[in-house]
Amino acid sequence: MILPLGDSPNPRGLPLVTYGLLAANIAVYVLISLPLGQTPVDPSDPAVREYLEVVARALPHGVGLRDLLQQTTAYDLFVFRYGFRPVAPEVGALFSSLFLHAGFLHLFGNMLFLWIYGDNVEHQLGSLTYLCAYLGTGVAATLFHTVFDLDSPLPLVGASGAISGVLGFYFRWFPRNQVRLLVLLFPFFLDVFLVPARLVLGMYLVVDNLLPFLLARGMEGGGVAHGAHIGGFIAGLAAAWLVDRRQVEARPAEYARAGVKAPSDRAVLHAAIDAGRYRDAAAQYFALAGHDTRRVLDPNDSLALADWLRQSGHPEAALVVYRRHLRDYPTGPGVAEAHLGAGLVQLEALGEATAAYQHFLDALDADPSPLVAAEARTALQAIAARQKFQVGRPRRRT
């Protein structure tokens, strides 16, 4: 058995929406699922008859109505009403189905993943946007599953599609985080290992979902909606890419109404930077549309402008220039410096320690100068000192 226990690094503060979603799912299970799951049904109820007729057609041959009736509870009828059924789709069920679960283990697994991965994504997106992303990727996951199972009368329930969306965001933004995995081969082996998030989540997507999804086509399923997991993950990954693109193209708020005319010749920008007139150069640079800034500055000028913005109290603008530098010059000289600068802005000015962590590790991988390497390592030590309590003494696997 392999069980995730936590991840690092984590942001400071309380992820209120993540905790709220955890509480909502648990409350639905305790207040609705458990009591209704112990409540028998009235065989004369028309809803029971409809349920038996629909479900019996979808079950393997040999399952009799009498046996099915004996196993049916009031919660089964509740799920049949509020779960999402591809053959009879309802808009409300797209959302209500995200808070219903088939049992304790189903709930536990989903909530464990949400608890581990949700806080970093919430911190990066902001609470309200995160809630919309959670629900949106959950809906996308359900619809993706439905495309491949249009005729299914059985209800789809569970938060795993939405949580897979969270994992898609996480995979895009925090691939170098470390996940603590409990490996248990009872009674012979028990230990905790640190494994890169990109490997853990890549295995989740490919081994746990994509391969079973492809191999099970045309066969009777085992009750796991692999299609929903894949759809949610892809939706989260795509949404994170769009957010990244928007951030790179964005014009910082402080320069949005500067009223400066965009320069018609890049030589004007070079001249301003060469003369040390960084304030003028920044205003002229951000007067250009984001897509028009591609390689408008050479690597040295790009880094000089970004460094000046960071040191002069313009962190958001500095981060945009560092990101555009990495967009324009993803390899070669200056990459380590750009990653270091972006990480320092996120760590020191914006409080985004987990996003900064990715940049510092990328800086160390980019053949940095001794000075850049020393600054990146010092920053990584500062991030490590801020971390929450960790379960287990892990062994690192890279």
N, C-alpha and C positions, 0 to 999 in steps of 0.2 A: 504494500500500500504506500502511495506517495500523497502526502497532504501538505498544502501550503500553510505556513504559520504566520507569515507577515512579509513585509518588504522594507527596503531602505534605499535611499533616504526618504523621509516624510516631511511634509510642511508643518509649520507650527499652527496652532489654533485648532478650533473644533470644526470638523466638516459637518455643519448642521443639516444640510440636505441629505447627505449620506446617512447620518444617524436617523433622520426623519424617515427615510425610505426603509431602513432596517426596522424601525419601530412600527411603521405601517404594515409591512409584510408580516411581522410577528404578531401584531394585534389581530389581523385578519385570520391568521392561523388559530390563535388562542380563542378568539371570540366567535368565529364562524366555523372554521374547518373542524376543530375538535368536537364541539357540541353537536353539529349537524352530522358529523361522521359516526356518531353513536346513536343517531335517531333513525328508527326504522321508517319505512314508507308505507302508505296506505295503497294496497294493490288496486283499489277502485278509483284512485286519483287519475284523471285523464293525462296529467303530466307524466305519471309513471308509465302508462301505456305507451305514450309517444316515445319516451326514453327507451323502453325495452325494445320497441319495434325498430328504432333507428340503430341502437347499439348492437342488437343481435345480428343485423345484416353485416356489420363491420367486423364481427368477431369470427375466429376460426370455426369451421364446421364441427358440430358435436357439442357445442355449448347450448344447453337448453334454456328456455325462458324461465322455467322454474328455478334452475340453479342461479341464473342471473338475478332474478328477483330476490332471492335469499341474500345475495351479496350487495344489493343496492341499498344505499342510505340516502338520507335527505341531502347530504353534501354532494352526492353524485348528481342529484337533480339540480342543485344550486350551480354546480360546475357546468352542467349541460345548458343552463340558462345564461350564465355570465362568462363562461369560457368562450373562446373564439372558435367557431366552427366554419371551416372553409366552404362547406356546401351551403351554409346559410349565414353569410357574413353580416355583422352589425358593427357600426362605428363604435358604439359604447363598449362592446366586448373587446375591441382592440386595446382598450385601456384597463378595463376591469380584469381581464385575463392575466395581466402582468402582476397582480397581487394575490393570485390563487395558486396553491401548490397541491401536489398529489399526496404529500405525506411529509413527515418530519425530516427524513433524510434529504428529500428534494428541497425543502426549505433551508435546511442547514447548509447544504453545499452552495446554494445560491447566495445566502447571506454571508457566508465565509468569504467568498470571492468579492462581494460588494464591499465588505469591511476592509479587506486588504487593499484593493485597488482603487476604491472610490475616492478616498481623501485627496490623493494627488491630482486626479482629474478634476475634481470639484474646485480645488485651489487654483488650478490653471485656468479654468473656464469662468469662474465666478458662480455663485450659488444659483441664481435664477437661470442663467444659460445652461448650467449643468443639469438642472431639473428638466429643462426643455429637451436637452440632448438625450437624457436618459429615457424619457417618454418617447421621443422621436425615433431613436434607434430601436426601442422596443417595438414600436409599430412597424418600422421597416423590417425588423426580423420576422415578425408574424406574417407580413405580406410576402416576403421572400419565400418562407416556408409554404405559404398557400399556393404560390405559383406551381410548385411541384406536387401539390396534393389537393388539387381543386375539388375533387369528388369526396373528400373525407368528411363524414358526418360527426366524427369524434372531436370533442373540444380540445383546444390547445391551451394549456395554462402554464404559468411559471414566469419568474422574473429573469430567467437565464438569457432570453433574447436581448433585453435591455442591458443586462450586465455584460453580455458579450460586446455590446456597443461601447461600454465603458472600457473593456479590454482593448478594443480597437484604438480608442484614443490613447490609452496607456502605451500600447505597442509603438505607436507613432512618436510619442513625446518622451517616453521614459525607457527606451530600450536597454539602457545601461544600468538601470536600477538592479538591485540584487533581491532575489526572492528567497526566503528561508523555507526550505522543503524538509519535512519530516519523512524519512524513508524508514519504513517498518516492514521487516520480514520476520514476523513473529514465529518462534521465539529466538531466532538466531541473530538478528541484526536490528539495531535501532540507533539512528543518528540524524543530525540536522546538517544540511548542506546549503551553502549560498550558491545560487545559480542565476546567471543573467536573465533579466525579464524577457528579453527578446527570444531566448531559447525556450523558456517555460511557456510563453504565450504562443510561440511558433508551434510547439508541440501540441498545445491545446487546439489550435486551429487545424493543423494538418492531421495529426495522429488521432486526436480524440473526436474530431468532427468531419473533416473533409474526406478522409479515407472511409470511415463508416458510411457516410452519406453516399459516396460513389458505389461502394460495394453492396449497399442495401437497396439500390434502386430496383424496383420490381419485386421486392421480397416483402414479407410481412415484417413491419418494424418492431423494435423492441421497446417502444414507448418513449424514446429519446428523440426530440425534435432537432436533429443535427442541422437541418436546413435553416431553422431559426437562429441557431448559434452562429452559423456561417454568415447569414444575412445581417445579423446584428453587428458582428465583428467588422464586416466590410463597410457597413454604414458608419460605424465609429471611425474607422480608418480614413474613409473618404471625407468625413466632416472635419477631422483633425487636419487633413491636408488642405482643405479649403480655409480653415482658420489660419494656418501657417501662411498661405499665399496672401490672404488679406492683410496679415500683419506686416509682411514684407512690402506690400504695395501701399500700405497706409501712409498718410501724411500726418505727422504728429500734430496734436491739437494746438500746440503753441505756435505752429507755423501755418495753420489752416487759413488764418485771416491776416497773414502778414502783408498782403497787398504788393508783393514784390513780383516784378515781371520775370518770367522764365528766361534764362540766358539763351541766346541763339547760337552761341559758340562756346564749346567746352573750354576754350582757352581762357575765357573770363573766369571760370571756376579755378583753373590751375593758377592763374595769376593771383587771385585772392588768397589762395592757400599758400602759395610761395611767399606772399608778402605778409603772411601771418594774420590776415584779416578773416579769421575763421567765422566771425559773426555774420559778415556779409556772405561768405561762401555758403554757410548753412542755409541762410535765407534764400539764396539763389538755387541751391541744390533742391530744397524742398518745394520750390516753386514749380519744379518739373513734376510731371506725372510719374508715378512709381515705375511704370514700364519703360519710361524714357530715360531712367537713370542707369540702365544696364551699361556697365563699363564706361560710363561718362567720366568717371575718375579712374586713374590708374591705381594699382594696389597701394602704393605708398601714400598717395593723397587721400584715398578712401579711409585708410587706417588713421591718418593724421586728423581728419575731420571727425571721425568717430571718437577718437581719444580726447580731442578737445571738448566735444559735447559732453562726454562722460565726466571729465574733470571740472567742467564749468557748470555743473548742476542741471544738465538736460538729459536725464537717463533714458526717457522714452525715445527721444530723437536719436541718441547714441545707439540704442539697441536696434533701431530700424537700419541705421547705416551699417552696423556690424552684420546684420542679417543679409543686407543687400550685398555686402562684400563677399560673404560666403556663397551667396547665390551666383555672383559674377565670377568669383575666383575660388572654386571649391577645392582646388589643389594648388600646390606650389607655395612660394614664399608668402608669408603673411597670414596663412590659414591658422596657425597656432595662436598668433597674436589676436586675430579676430575672435576665435573661440574664447580666449582668455578674457578679452574685453567684454564680450557678451555675457559671459558667466559672472564677471564682477558686477556688472550692472544689475543682473537679476538677483544676485546674492545680497549686495550691499544696499541697493536703492529700492528694489521692487519686492524684496522678501520672497523670491521664488527660488528657494534653495535646491529643490529637486530638478528644476529645469537647468539651473546653473551647474549642477553636478554633471549633467550630460556634456556640457561645453568644456568643463575642466578636463574630463577624461579624453574628449576629442582633441583638446589642445596637447595633451601628453602623447597622443598617438600621431601627431603631425610633425614630428621631428623638431621640437621646440628648442629655442636657445636655452642655456642654463638658467637665465633669469626668468624666462617665461615658465619653464618647468618648475622652478622653485615657487613662484607665485601660485601656480595651479595646485601644487601639492599642499601649500599652506592653506589655500581655500578649501580643499577637500578635507583637511583636518578640522577646519572650522565647522564644516557641515556635519562631519561625524560627531563632533562634540555636542551638537544640538539635538541629536536623535532621541526618539522616544525609547522606552523600555523594549528590549528585544527578547524574544523567547528562544531559549536554547543557545548552545555554543556551536555555531556553524563551522563547517569546513568549506572552504571556498572551492568552487568549480568554475573555471572560466573557459 
